[in-house]
Amino acid sequence: MFKYSHPKEQDYAFVPDVESPETNRYGQPIETVPEGSELREKSLNINGDSAIGDNPNRYKQHGFYFTADNCIACHACESACSEKNDLPAHLAFRAVGYVEGGTYPEYTRLNISMACNHCDDPVCLKGCPTRAYTKFAEYGAVLQDPDICFGCGYCTWVCPYNAPQLDTDAGHVQKCNMCVDRLEVGLKPACVSACLAGALDFGIMETTPENRDGLETSIPGFPTADITHPNIRFQQKNVLPGEMKRTDSMPISYKKNNQGNYQPQLNGSRSESEWGLDKLSTRENPLVIFTLISQAVIGAFITLFIGPMLGVETLSPVTHPIAWPMTLFGLIGIQTLALVLSTLHLGKPHRFYRAFNNLRYSPVSREVASIAIFYNFLGAYTLLTGLPIMFEWLPESVLQLLISLTGWGAVVSGLAAIYFMHSIYRIPARPFWNHWQVLTSFYGNMLTLGPLLVILVFAAVQTVEGLVWNEVIPALAAVIAIGLVMECIGLYCHARDLVSAGGEGSASHYEQTTKFGKTYVARTIGLISGLIFMVVLGSLAAGGTADFVVWLVAAVIIVVTAVAGRALFYALVIPTTMPGAFFWRNKGFEEHARETGLAKMPQVGVLPDTH
């Protein structure tokens, strides 16, 4: 039997060498790489040490074991982790939250200590556009390199367990590294060694630690293991009430079903409807602008390019040799602004170029790549058609071929960009986003805002030229109406499905109809009003100043509605996260700390500014 020893460490601090099965419950091999693989000859190079650890179980999937009945919420695991990793007060790779249930005097608390679960299917790794994550053969650890990360925070969106921590002060993400440096010398992670009550343990997956016999993958408050196949096992045998409630501000509780499993459900008591305008502003404000502008620019270009092919001659460069290039160059300028603003979402904007690093897996990388391709096709097409004098040296046939190729290239890449943009938000860990309504909303905004932008530009130019400004209205008003109908249908089905699905999605809809209830109603009225405007004004035959003013009013309503809807999109999402505590990892307390000035004290663990 292989065994480490160290004069300063007790026996319980060492990882036991035990027999393990060949596969885990997910069907994955416990052995991370086969015998003889070159991966077995690599060093983790910890602290510059190029030696290869001699742990005989080095290439087996390890993970945490948590016995909830034993946890006394002493937070020794948090302290040990923070001390070892020299973490600031606002970060914690391991955190202890809890849920409560029952009535006095039989009131029960269930504590849950949670860090990274080093999953078999790590969605953080697949989602990260910079490839800052690696699933190592050594111990099956999922490690993240903050020096590669540029702080987009997408890994924090897709992880259901709060494992990756976005440090908005430092501008990058960090997370639990399984204490691989300790594992190399046979020691359990710091959090496990520090556990006073024997609630935490660590070892090879699917083996049973001492004094335990439970190897479950569910516990009240823990999201479904189907998302990532996490390497954590639970034991919880004490009798719990039928419903366990969170003590943080998230309107979620967990109710036992007929199979004995606890499922998330809505637990809200607020009934009044508010505007919630002060809560609409989020860290994702740059994405609100970026997504709307990109969809508008793509829609406007497609309108200009395909419109003449469908008989709308007003939109051709021959009919309006001034409005045409002016609009195209304007689109480039607006899209450039949107791209610059999108980098403000990053913790380290100067590393934006790393967004292309994970095209194989990350929808973020695919979106950025497709937007870049569209942007270049748009630029090439604009130069070819807007400044033809620059290309007089080209044969006419070649010039027309280039115009056609760049035009269709921009159309196809633009449509693909919106699809990949939508796929970013199809996240199982965020049920409010994980719905086809995101697709109808994004393409609906393309059909609405793009033609609307074209109408306003051409109307202004035609008015200055003394022409009838509303020649393109009948055709484009119909397109705008289709976009609004798409969004209305999507929102109706979205609300219906959220209510029926329950859980975090239902909680998001509850927030939508209470905390943001008046804004939600106003957005709905705006959509319907815009649709009515398009149906009625689309048949206008006159082209006077009064009609133009009415169109401007309609345009303002539609744009304001789109902005409010996109802001709600980011403000309302409730993720499938682990329960927090009354203070720690409680969004309500964090908001309170910032409003009252408590966040200025570092020991509170809340940053005053969230970037």
Backbone torsions as a table, in degrees:
resi	resn	phi	psi	omega
1	MET	NA	123.9	179.2
2	PHE	-74.1	136.8	-179.8
3	LYS	-152.7	130.7	173.5
4	TYR	-84.6	162.0	172.3
5	SER	-148.6	149.8	178.5
6	HIS	-155.1	131.9	-174.1
7	PRO	-61.5	-22.6	-177.2
8	LYS	-98.8	0.2	-177.1
9	GLU	-118.2	140.0	175.7
10	GLN	-81.7	161.4	-177.2
11	ASP	-59.2	-34.2	-176.2
12	TYR	-68.0	-14.1	-178.1
13	ALA	-83.7	-7.5	-177.0
14	PHE	-98.1	143.7	177.2
15	VAL	-73.0	124.5	-178.0
16	PRO	-71.6	148.5	174.5
17	ASP	-95.6	103.9	-175.4
18	VAL	-128.8	161.0	175.5
19	GLU	-70.4	144.9	-179.1
20	SER	-133.8	154.7	176.8
21	PRO	-70.2	168.7	-179.2
22	GLU	-77.4	-33.0	-178.3
23	THR	-130.6	159.5	176.4
24	ASN	-95.9	-174.7	-175.7
25	ARG	-69.4	-14.8	177.7
26	TYR	-91.8	0.5	-179.7
27	GLY	86.8	4.8	180.0
28	GLN	-90.3	144.6	179.2
29	PRO	-67.2	139.4	175.3
30	ILE	-67.6	-35.6	177.1
31	GLU	-72.9	118.7	-173.9
32	THR	-75.7	-29.8	175.0
33	VAL	-141.6	146.2	-178.5
34	PRO	-70.6	160.7	176.0
35	GLU	-57.7	139.6	177.5
36	GLY	86.9	-4.4	-179.7
37	SER	-68.5	146.1	178.7
38	GLU	-63.7	-24.6	-179.8
39	LEU	-63.5	-20.3	179.9
40	ARG	-76.6	-8.8	-177.3
41	GLU	-103.3	15.0	-177.5
42	LYS	-103.5	144.6	177.3
43	SER	-95.2	146.9	173.2
44	LEU	-77.7	-10.1	176.0
45	ASN	53.6	42.7	-178.8
46	ILE	-72.7	128.1	-178.9
47	ASN	53.3	33.5	177.8
48	GLY	77.8	5.8	-179.3
49	ASP	-87.1	117.2	-176.8
50	SER	-87.1	3.0	-179.9
51	ALA	-70.4	151.9	178.1
52	ILE	-102.5	125.5	-177.9
53	GLY	-57.3	148.4	-178.0
54	ASP	-103.2	18.3	175.8
55	ASN	-63.0	121.0	-177.3
56	PRO	-66.2	-18.0	179.3
57	ASN	-103.5	20.6	-175.6
58	ARG	-58.4	-31.1	-175.4
59	TYR	-109.1	40.5	173.0
60	LYS	-123.2	146.8	-179.0
61	GLN	-69.2	119.3	176.8
62	HIS	-103.4	165.7	178.2
63	GLY	-171.9	-179.9	-176.3
64	PHE	-95.4	151.2	172.5
65	TYR	-122.2	134.6	-178.2
66	PHE	-131.1	121.2	176.3
67	THR	-101.6	101.6	-173.1
68	ALA	-64.2	-31.7	-178.7
69	ASP	-62.4	-24.2	-176.2
70	ASN	-91.1	-21.1	-172.1
71	CYS	-69.0	127.2	-179.3
72	ILE	-108.7	9.2	178.4
73	ALA	57.6	42.2	177.4
74	CYS	-80.8	-17.3	177.5
75	HIS	67.9	18.9	176.7
76	ALA	-63.9	-35.1	179.1
77	CYS	-63.4	-42.4	177.5
78	GLU	-60.9	-46.9	-176.4
79	SER	-63.3	-43.7	-179.4
80	ALA	-63.2	-41.6	179.2
81	CYS	-64.6	-47.5	-177.7
82	SER	-64.1	-39.3	-180.0
83	GLU	-67.2	-43.9	-178.2
84	LYS	-63.8	-39.4	-175.8
85	ASN	-95.4	3.4	177.2
86	ASP	52.8	53.4	-175.5
87	LEU	-87.3	145.3	173.3
88	PRO	-70.5	167.4	-173.8
89	ALA	-63.3	-26.0	-175.7
90	HIS	-87.8	1.7	178.8
91	LEU	-120.7	148.7	173.1
92	ALA	-154.2	117.4	177.6
93	PHE	-70.5	-30.9	174.5
94	ARG	-121.4	135.8	-178.8
95	ALA	-137.5	148.2	177.8
96	VAL	-109.2	116.7	173.5
97	GLY	-115.7	-177.5	179.7
98	TYR	-157.9	159.7	171.4
99	VAL	-124.9	154.3	-176.7
100	GLU	-132.2	155.3	178.8
101	GLY	-162.0	169.0	179.6
102	GLY	94.4	-175.5	178.4
103	THR	-131.3	156.8	-179.8
104	TYR	-59.7	136.4	3.5
105	PRO	-92.2	2.5	-178.8
106	GLU	-94.9	59.5	179.0
107	TYR	-96.6	130.7	-171.1
108	THR	-120.0	136.6	173.6
109	ARG	-114.5	136.4	174.2
110	LEU	-115.8	114.3	178.8
111	ASN	-88.0	144.2	179.9
112	ILE	-133.9	118.0	175.5
113	SER	-97.9	126.1	-172.2
114	MET	-141.0	135.8	171.8
115	ALA	-132.0	-157.8	175.5
116	CYS	-68.6	140.1	-178.3
117	ASN	-100.0	5.4	174.1
118	HIS	44.0	61.0	-167.8
119	CYS	-66.8	157.1	173.4
120	ASP	-68.7	-32.3	179.6
121	ASP	-122.6	73.6	-172.9
122	PRO	-70.9	106.7	-179.0
123	VAL	-69.0	-24.1	176.4
124	CYS	-63.3	-41.3	179.9
125	LEU	-64.5	-45.0	-178.2
126	LYS	-70.0	-33.6	-176.2
127	GLY	-81.2	-25.5	-173.5
128	CYS	-65.8	119.4	-178.2
129	PRO	-73.4	-19.9	-176.5
130	THR	-95.1	-4.1	-176.1
131	ARG	59.9	43.9	177.4
132	ALA	-78.9	-11.0	-176.8
133	TYR	-104.9	147.9	175.5
134	THR	-142.3	135.8	172.0
135	LYS	-93.4	105.8	-173.6
136	PHE	-82.4	147.6	174.1
137	ALA	-67.5	-33.6	179.6
138	GLU	-69.3	112.2	176.7
139	TYR	64.3	3.3	-177.9
140	GLY	68.6	23.5	-176.5
141	ALA	-73.7	137.8	171.6
142	VAL	-98.3	110.8	-175.8
143	LEU	-110.6	151.1	-178.1
144	GLN	-128.6	136.8	-177.9
145	ASP	-105.2	107.3	-179.5
146	PRO	-61.3	-25.2	-178.6
147	ASP	-72.4	-21.1	176.8
148	ILE	-89.1	-31.7	-176.3
149	CYS	-62.7	141.8	173.5
150	PHE	-113.2	11.3	168.7
151	GLY	79.3	31.9	177.3
152	CYS	-74.5	-27.2	178.4
153	GLY	79.9	9.3	-177.2
154	TYR	-64.1	-33.4	178.6
155	CYS	-63.2	-31.6	177.7
156	THR	-72.5	-22.7	175.1
157	TRP	-73.7	-45.2	-170.1
158	VAL	-84.1	-22.1	-179.5
159	CYS	-76.9	127.7	-179.2
160	PRO	-80.7	-3.6	-167.9
161	TYR	-119.1	12.7	-178.9
162	ASN	63.7	21.1	-173.5
163	ALA	-70.4	-56.5	177.9
164	PRO	-69.4	133.7	-177.9
165	GLN	-113.2	117.0	177.5
166	LEU	-83.3	113.2	176.8
167	ASP	-91.3	96.2	-177.3
168	THR	-68.1	-17.8	177.1
169	ASP	-75.1	-42.8	-179.8
170	ALA	-87.3	-21.3	177.4
171	GLY	86.6	17.9	177.9
172	HIS	-150.0	173.6	-179.9
173	VAL	-99.6	146.2	171.1
174	GLN	-137.2	163.2	177.3
175	LYS	-162.9	174.5	177.6
176	CYS	-55.9	134.7	179.2
177	ASN	-110.9	19.3	178.4
178	MET	63.4	11.2	-177.1
179	CYS	49.9	50.0	-176.7
180	VAL	-61.5	-24.5	177.0
181	ASP	-66.5	-36.4	176.2
182	ARG	-73.0	-39.0	179.7
183	LEU	-61.1	-34.0	-179.8
184	GLU	-61.5	-24.6	178.2
185	VAL	-111.1	19.4	172.5
186	GLY	86.5	2.2	-177.2
187	LEU	-91.2	145.2	174.4
188	LYS	-69.4	160.8	177.0
189	PRO	-55.4	155.8	-175.4
190	ALA	-58.4	-39.5	-177.8
191	CYS	-63.8	-38.8	-179.4
192	VAL	-69.1	-44.6	-179.2
193	SER	-63.9	-27.4	-177.2
194	ALA	-87.9	-10.8	-175.1
195	CYS	-63.6	119.8	-174.8
196	LEU	-76.0	-32.6	-171.5
197	ALA	-101.2	4.9	-179.3
198	GLY	70.5	28.1	179.7
199	ALA	-81.7	-32.8	-179.2
200	LEU	-101.5	140.7	172.7
201	ASP	-146.1	173.8	-173.5
202	PHE	-152.4	144.2	177.7
203	GLY	175.9	-167.7	178.3
204	ILE	-69.4	138.4	-177.1
205	MET	-62.6	144.8	178.7
206	GLU	70.4	9.9	169.0
207	THR	-99.4	156.0	-175.8
208	THR	-105.1	115.1	178.5
209	PRO	-63.2	168.7	178.9
210	GLU	-62.8	146.6	177.0
211	ASN	62.5	25.3	177.7
212	ARG	-138.4	152.3	171.1
213	ASP	-139.9	-0.2	179.8
214	GLY	-95.8	132.2	178.1
215	LEU	-133.3	53.9	-177.3
216	GLU	-86.9	159.5	176.1
217	THR	-112.4	16.8	178.5
218	SER	-139.4	150.0	178.2
219	ILE	-161.1	150.7	179.3
220	PRO	-54.5	125.8	-178.9
221	GLY	98.7	-12.4	-178.1
222	PHE	-94.6	124.0	179.3
223	PRO	-61.9	162.5	-178.2
224	THR	-56.7	140.6	179.3
225	ALA	-75.6	-7.5	-176.9
226	ASP	-67.4	-22.8	-175.1
227	ILE	-69.8	-44.8	-171.8
228	THR	-130.5	-6.9	-173.5
229	HIS	54.4	65.9	-174.7
230	PRO	-71.6	151.0	177.3
231	ASN	-98.8	70.5	172.4
232	ILE	-142.8	144.1	178.8
233	ARG	-129.1	141.5	-175.2
234	PHE	-113.4	152.7	166.0
235	GLN	-133.7	126.2	179.6
236	GLN	-152.0	107.7	-174.2
237	LYS	-115.8	-17.2	178.1
238	ASN	-62.7	144.3	-179.5
239	VAL	-68.8	130.4	179.6
240	LEU	-114.9	153.9	174.2
241	PRO	-60.8	164.7	-179.0
242	GLY	-69.0	-19.7	178.7
243	GLU	-134.9	130.3	177.7
244	MET	-117.2	132.1	-174.6
245	LYS	-110.3	149.1	175.0
246	ARG	-81.5	150.4	177.0
247	THR	-101.5	-6.3	173.7
248	ASP	-81.4	-174.6	-172.1
249	SER	-83.5	-0.6	-178.5
250	MET	-75.2	126.7	-175.7
251	PRO	-77.6	60.7	-176.2
252	ILE	-130.6	139.4	167.8
253	SER	-131.6	173.8	-176.3
254	TYR	-125.9	122.0	-175.0
255	LYS	-116.5	137.7	-178.4
256	LYS	-74.0	131.0	177.9
257	ASN	-94.7	-174.8	-176.6
258	ASN	-64.5	-23.1	179.2
259	GLN	-87.7	-0.6	179.4
260	GLY	87.5	5.2	178.6
261	ASN	-95.6	148.9	179.5
262	TYR	-93.4	124.8	-179.3
263	GLN	-112.7	141.5	178.7
264	PRO	-68.4	144.3	177.3
265	GLN	-148.1	163.0	179.3
266	LEU	-67.0	136.1	175.6
267	ASN	-138.3	77.6	-177.1
268	GLY	-123.2	142.2	-179.6
269	SER	-116.3	-9.0	-179.2
270	ARG	-73.8	137.8	-179.9
271	SER	-122.9	-24.3	-177.1
272	GLU	-73.9	151.7	-179.8
273	SER	-100.3	132.6	-178.5
274	GLU	-125.2	169.6	175.5
275	TRP	-81.2	-43.9	179.8
276	GLY	64.2	26.3	-174.7
277	LEU	-63.8	-33.1	179.6
278	ASP	-69.6	-16.2	179.7
279	LYS	-97.9	-4.8	-178.7
280	LEU	-71.6	-27.1	-179.5
281	SER	-79.2	122.8	-178.1
282	THR	-131.0	176.9	175.4
283	ARG	-61.4	-21.7	-176.7
284	GLU	-88.3	14.8	179.1
285	ASN	-53.5	-42.1	176.6
286	PRO	-60.0	-31.8	179.0
287	LEU	-74.1	-30.5	174.4
288	VAL	-57.0	-49.0	-178.5
289	ILE	-69.0	-45.3	-176.3
290	PHE	-61.8	-48.0	-176.9
291	THR	-65.6	-43.3	-178.6
292	LEU	-66.6	-44.4	-179.5
293	ILE	-65.1	-43.6	-179.3
294	SER	-61.5	-43.5	178.5
295	GLN	-65.0	-38.5	178.3
296	ALA	-66.4	-43.1	-178.5
297	VAL	-65.6	-43.5	178.7
298	ILE	-62.9	-44.3	178.6
299	GLY	-63.8	-39.3	179.7
300	ALA	-66.3	-41.9	180.0
301	PHE	-65.4	-44.6	179.6
302	ILE	-60.7	-37.5	177.5
303	THR	-62.0	-46.1	-179.7
304	LEU	-67.2	-37.2	-174.3
305	PHE	-78.7	-43.4	-174.9
306	ILE	-91.1	-25.4	-178.4
307	GLY	-50.4	-53.3	179.3
308	PRO	-60.4	-31.6	178.5
309	MET	-66.6	-25.7	-179.5
310	LEU	-96.8	12.2	174.7
311	GLY	96.8	3.3	178.5
312	VAL	-89.2	81.3	-173.4
313	GLU	-66.2	-23.6	179.5
314	THR	-57.5	-28.3	-176.4
315	LEU	-90.1	7.7	-178.3
316	SER	-87.4	152.0	179.2
317	PRO	-66.9	-23.2	179.1
318	VAL	-70.4	-42.9	-178.7
319	THR	-70.3	-40.6	-178.4
320	HIS	-130.1	79.2	-177.8
321	PRO	-66.5	-13.8	178.0
322	ILE	-95.7	-49.6	-177.3
323	ALA	-63.0	-36.0	-176.7
324	TRP	-60.9	-61.1	-179.3
325	PRO	-66.0	-32.1	179.3
326	MET	-61.8	-41.8	179.3
327	THR	-66.5	-44.3	-178.7
328	LEU	-63.3	-45.9	178.6
329	PHE	-65.5	-33.9	175.4
330	GLY	-63.2	-39.9	178.4
331	LEU	-63.0	-40.1	178.1
332	ILE	-62.7	-43.7	179.6
333	GLY	-62.3	-42.7	-179.6
334	ILE	-66.8	-42.6	-179.7
335	GLN	-66.9	-35.8	175.8
336	THR	-61.1	-43.7	177.3
337	LEU	-61.1	-42.4	-179.9
338	ALA	-62.7	-41.4	179.9
339	LEU	-64.7	-40.4	178.0
340	VAL	-65.1	-44.2	-179.7
341	LEU	-63.8	-33.5	-178.7
342	SER	-63.1	-30.1	179.1
343	THR	-70.6	-19.2	178.3
344	LEU	-68.1	-16.2	176.0
345	HIS	-73.2	-18.7	-175.6
346	LEU	-84.1	147.1	174.2
347	GLY	-69.4	-31.3	178.6
348	LYS	-130.3	82.0	-174.3
349	PRO	-58.0	-28.9	-177.2
350	HIS	-68.7	-9.2	178.0
351	ARG	-102.1	22.1	-174.9
352	PHE	-56.5	-29.8	-176.4
353	TYR	-63.5	-17.9	-180.0
354	ARG	-75.1	-4.3	-178.8
355	ALA	-65.6	-15.4	-177.7
356	PHE	-90.0	2.0	-167.4
357	ASN	-75.9	-15.7	-173.8
358	ASN	-130.2	53.1	-178.6
359	LEU	-63.4	-24.8	-176.7
360	ARG	-67.8	-36.9	-173.3
361	TYR	-120.8	-37.6	-168.2
362	SER	-83.4	123.9	174.7
363	PRO	-65.6	-24.4	176.8
364	VAL	-65.7	-46.1	178.3
365	SER	-61.2	-40.2	-179.3
366	ARG	-67.7	-38.6	177.9
367	GLU	-64.7	-46.8	-179.3
368	VAL	-61.5	-42.3	-179.8
369	ALA	-64.8	-44.2	-178.4
370	SER	-69.1	-35.8	175.6
371	ILE	-64.8	-40.7	178.8
372	ALA	-63.8	-41.0	178.7
373	ILE	-64.5	-45.5	177.4
374	PHE	-58.9	-44.4	-177.9
375	TYR	-60.3	-41.7	-179.9
376	ASN	-71.8	-40.0	175.5
377	PHE	-63.4	-42.0	178.1
378	LEU	-60.3	-43.7	178.9
379	GLY	-63.3	-44.1	179.9
380	ALA	-64.3	-44.7	179.8
381	TYR	-62.9	-40.2	-179.7
382	THR	-63.7	-42.7	178.3
383	LEU	-65.9	-42.2	-177.9
384	LEU	-64.7	-38.3	-176.6
385	THR	-98.3	-30.5	-176.9
386	GLY	-85.9	-27.4	178.8
387	LEU	-129.2	62.2	-176.0
388	PRO	-62.2	-20.9	-179.1
389	ILE	-62.3	-24.7	179.9
390	MET	-71.9	-16.7	-173.5
391	PHE	-121.7	25.2	178.7
392	GLU	-64.4	-21.4	-179.3
393	TRP	-74.5	-14.5	179.0
394	LEU	-83.8	142.4	172.2
395	PRO	-58.2	145.5	-176.2
396	GLU	-57.8	-40.2	-178.9
397	SER	-63.8	-40.5	179.1
398	VAL	-67.2	-41.5	179.7
399	LEU	-61.2	-44.9	-179.9
400	GLN	-66.2	-35.7	177.2
401	LEU	-64.5	-43.5	178.6
402	LEU	-64.1	-40.4	178.1
403	ILE	-61.5	-44.1	-179.8
404	SER	-65.1	-45.2	-178.1
405	LEU	-64.1	-45.7	-178.9
406	THR	-69.6	-35.3	178.7
407	GLY	-65.4	-50.9	179.0
408	TRP	-68.1	-32.3	176.1
409	GLY	-61.8	-40.8	177.8
410	ALA	-66.7	-38.9	179.0
411	VAL	-62.6	-51.5	-176.6
412	VAL	-65.7	-46.1	-179.2
413	SER	-67.5	-32.8	177.0
414	GLY	-65.7	-45.8	177.3
415	LEU	-63.5	-39.6	177.9
416	ALA	-65.7	-37.1	-179.8
417	ALA	-61.4	-41.9	179.5
418	ILE	-68.3	-36.3	177.2
419	TYR	-62.9	-47.3	179.9
420	PHE	-67.6	-32.2	176.1
421	MET	-61.7	-41.0	178.8
422	HIS	-68.2	-38.1	-176.0
423	SER	-66.3	-21.3	176.4
424	ILE	-58.1	-33.9	-171.7
425	TYR	-97.6	0.5	177.6
426	ARG	-84.0	74.3	-171.9
427	ILE	-113.4	118.3	177.6
428	PRO	-56.7	-30.0	-179.1
429	ALA	-77.0	-3.9	177.5
430	ARG	-133.4	81.3	-172.7
431	PRO	-57.4	-30.2	179.7
432	PHE	-62.6	-32.6	178.4
433	TRP	-88.5	-26.6	-170.7
434	ASN	-79.6	65.9	-176.3
435	HIS	-150.0	147.9	-178.2
436	TRP	-64.0	-11.9	178.3
437	GLN	-59.6	-28.0	178.2
438	VAL	-60.6	-38.8	179.7
439	LEU	-66.7	-46.1	179.8
440	THR	-66.5	-32.4	178.7
441	SER	-68.5	-46.2	-176.8
442	PHE	-68.9	-45.7	177.5
443	TYR	-71.8	-32.1	176.1
444	GLY	-62.5	-41.6	176.8
445	ASN	-66.2	-33.9	176.0
446	MET	-61.4	-45.4	-179.1
447	LEU	-72.4	-22.7	-177.6
448	THR	-90.6	-56.8	-172.6
449	LEU	-74.1	-34.0	-179.4
450	GLY	-62.6	-59.2	177.8
451	PRO	-60.2	-34.8	179.2
452	LEU	-62.5	-41.5	177.4
453	LEU	-62.0	-42.3	179.3
454	VAL	-64.5	-42.8	179.8
455	ILE	-59.4	-46.9	-176.3
456	LEU	-65.9	-40.3	179.6
457	VAL	-66.1	-49.3	-177.7
458	PHE	-68.9	-33.8	177.9
459	ALA	-64.0	-41.8	179.5
460	ALA	-64.6	-44.8	-179.6
461	VAL	-64.9	-43.9	-179.4
462	GLN	-65.6	-35.4	178.5
463	THR	-66.3	-42.6	177.6
464	VAL	-62.4	-36.5	-179.5
465	GLU	-80.5	-1.6	179.4
466	GLY	78.0	20.6	-179.4
467	LEU	-100.2	167.4	174.1
468	VAL	-70.6	123.6	-169.8
469	TRP	-84.6	-13.9	-170.2
470	ASN	-104.3	28.2	-178.3
471	GLU	-64.1	-33.7	-175.1
472	VAL	-92.0	-2.6	-172.7
473	ILE	-62.1	-49.7	-175.7
474	PRO	-53.6	-44.1	-177.3
475	ALA	-72.1	-46.8	-175.2
476	LEU	-76.0	-29.6	176.5
477	ALA	-62.4	-35.2	177.9
478	ALA	-65.9	-39.7	178.3
479	VAL	-65.4	-43.8	178.7
480	ILE	-61.0	-41.8	179.4
481	ALA	-62.2	-39.7	177.6
482	ILE	-61.4	-42.9	178.3
483	GLY	-62.1	-41.6	178.9
484	LEU	-67.2	-38.6	177.4
485	VAL	-63.9	-42.3	177.6
486	MET	-57.3	-44.8	-178.0
487	GLU	-69.2	-39.3	179.2
488	CYS	-62.4	-45.1	179.4
489	ILE	-62.7	-44.7	-179.9
490	GLY	-61.3	-43.4	-179.0
491	LEU	-66.9	-38.8	178.8
492	TYR	-63.2	-48.5	-179.6
493	CYS	-66.6	-35.2	179.2
494	HIS	-61.3	-50.5	-180.0
495	ALA	-61.3	-42.6	179.6
496	ARG	-61.4	-45.6	-177.0
497	ASP	-70.8	-34.2	178.4
498	LEU	-63.7	-43.6	-179.2
499	VAL	-63.8	-43.6	-177.1
500	SER	-72.4	-29.1	-176.7
501	ALA	-77.1	-29.4	-178.0
502	GLY	73.1	-167.7	176.6
503	GLY	67.7	-149.8	-174.9
504	GLU	-64.8	-33.4	177.3
505	GLY	-63.4	-43.2	177.6
506	SER	-64.5	-36.2	177.7
507	ALA	-65.3	-38.4	176.4
508	SER	-61.9	-43.0	179.3
509	HIS	-66.7	-34.5	176.0
510	TYR	-61.0	-45.4	176.6
511	GLU	-62.5	-36.2	-179.4
512	GLN	-63.3	-35.5	-176.1
513	THR	-96.6	-2.1	179.4
514	THR	-121.6	-75.3	-177.9
515	LYS	-58.2	-36.5	179.1
516	PHE	-116.3	24.7	-171.5
517	GLY	-57.6	-46.4	-177.7
518	LYS	-69.3	-37.6	176.0
519	THR	-64.9	-39.5	178.2
520	TYR	-61.9	-44.8	178.5
521	VAL	-65.9	-42.9	180.0
522	ALA	-62.6	-39.4	177.9
523	ARG	-63.5	-41.2	178.8
524	THR	-63.7	-44.0	177.7
525	ILE	-62.4	-39.6	178.3
526	GLY	-62.1	-41.6	178.3
527	LEU	-62.7	-46.6	-179.4
528	ILE	-65.8	-40.0	178.4
529	SER	-63.5	-42.9	178.2
530	GLY	-61.3	-39.5	178.8
531	LEU	-64.3	-42.8	178.3
532	ILE	-62.8	-42.8	177.2
533	PHE	-56.3	-45.1	-177.4
534	MET	-65.7	-39.7	-179.6
535	VAL	-68.0	-42.8	-176.3
536	VAL	-77.9	-49.7	-174.6
537	LEU	-77.0	-17.3	179.2
538	GLY	-64.8	-19.7	-179.4
539	SER	-100.3	8.6	-179.5
540	LEU	-63.6	131.3	177.0
541	ALA	-96.5	-28.6	-179.2
542	ALA	-76.1	164.5	-180.0
543	GLY	-139.0	35.2	-176.1
544	GLY	-78.7	177.1	-179.5
545	THR	-63.7	-39.6	-179.1
546	ALA	-61.2	-41.6	178.9
547	ASP	-65.1	-37.2	178.9
548	PHE	-64.9	-39.2	177.1
549	VAL	-62.1	-42.0	177.9
550	VAL	-60.9	-41.0	178.1
551	TRP	-64.8	-37.2	177.0
552	LEU	-63.3	-41.0	177.4
553	VAL	-61.4	-45.4	178.7
554	ALA	-60.9	-41.4	-179.7
555	ALA	-63.4	-41.9	179.2
556	VAL	-62.1	-44.3	179.7
557	ILE	-59.9	-46.1	-177.5
558	ILE	-65.3	-43.7	-178.4
559	VAL	-67.4	-45.9	179.3
560	VAL	-61.5	-40.1	178.3
561	THR	-62.9	-41.4	179.7
562	ALA	-64.9	-42.5	179.8
563	VAL	-64.8	-44.8	179.5
564	ALA	-62.8	-42.0	179.1
565	GLY	-62.9	-40.5	-179.8
566	ARG	-72.0	-35.7	175.7
567	ALA	-63.9	-41.1	175.8
568	LEU	-61.9	-36.8	-179.0
569	PHE	-55.3	-41.2	-179.1
570	TYR	-86.5	-31.5	-175.6
571	ALA	-76.8	-25.3	-170.9
572	LEU	-90.1	-18.3	-170.7
573	VAL	-64.2	131.3	175.6
574	ILE	-117.8	114.9	-175.5
575	PRO	-80.9	164.5	175.4
576	THR	-85.2	73.1	-176.0
577	THR	-101.5	167.5	175.2
578	MET	-71.3	147.7	178.1
579	PRO	-60.7	143.4	174.3
580	GLY	-93.5	-158.8	176.8
581	ALA	-118.1	-170.2	-177.2
582	PHE	-67.4	-35.6	177.4
583	PHE	-108.6	-54.9	-171.1
584	TRP	-72.6	131.2	-179.5
585	ARG	54.7	43.6	176.8
586	ASN	-119.2	111.2	-176.6
587	LYS	-59.0	-37.1	179.1
588	GLY	-62.6	-43.4	178.5
589	PHE	-68.1	-37.1	178.9
590	GLU	-60.7	-43.8	177.6
591	GLU	-63.2	-42.0	179.0
592	HIS	-62.5	-42.1	-178.8
593	ALA	-63.6	-37.6	179.1
594	ARG	-72.4	-37.3	-178.7
595	GLU	-70.5	-35.0	-174.8
596	THR	-94.7	-9.7	-178.5
597	GLY	93.5	-2.4	177.9
598	LEU	-60.1	-30.7	-177.0
599	ALA	-64.9	-15.1	178.6
600	LYS	-73.3	-15.4	177.4
601	MET	-91.7	116.4	-174.8
602	PRO	-56.0	-33.6	-176.2
603	GLN	-66.7	-15.7	178.5
604	VAL	-71.0	-25.5	177.3
605	GLY	80.1	22.6	178.5
606	VAL	-127.9	126.0	177.6
607	LEU	-75.0	136.9	179.6
608	PRO	-62.5	-32.3	-177.1
609	ASP	-123.8	132.3	-177.9
610	THR	-99.5	13.5	178.7
611	HIS	72.6	NA	NA
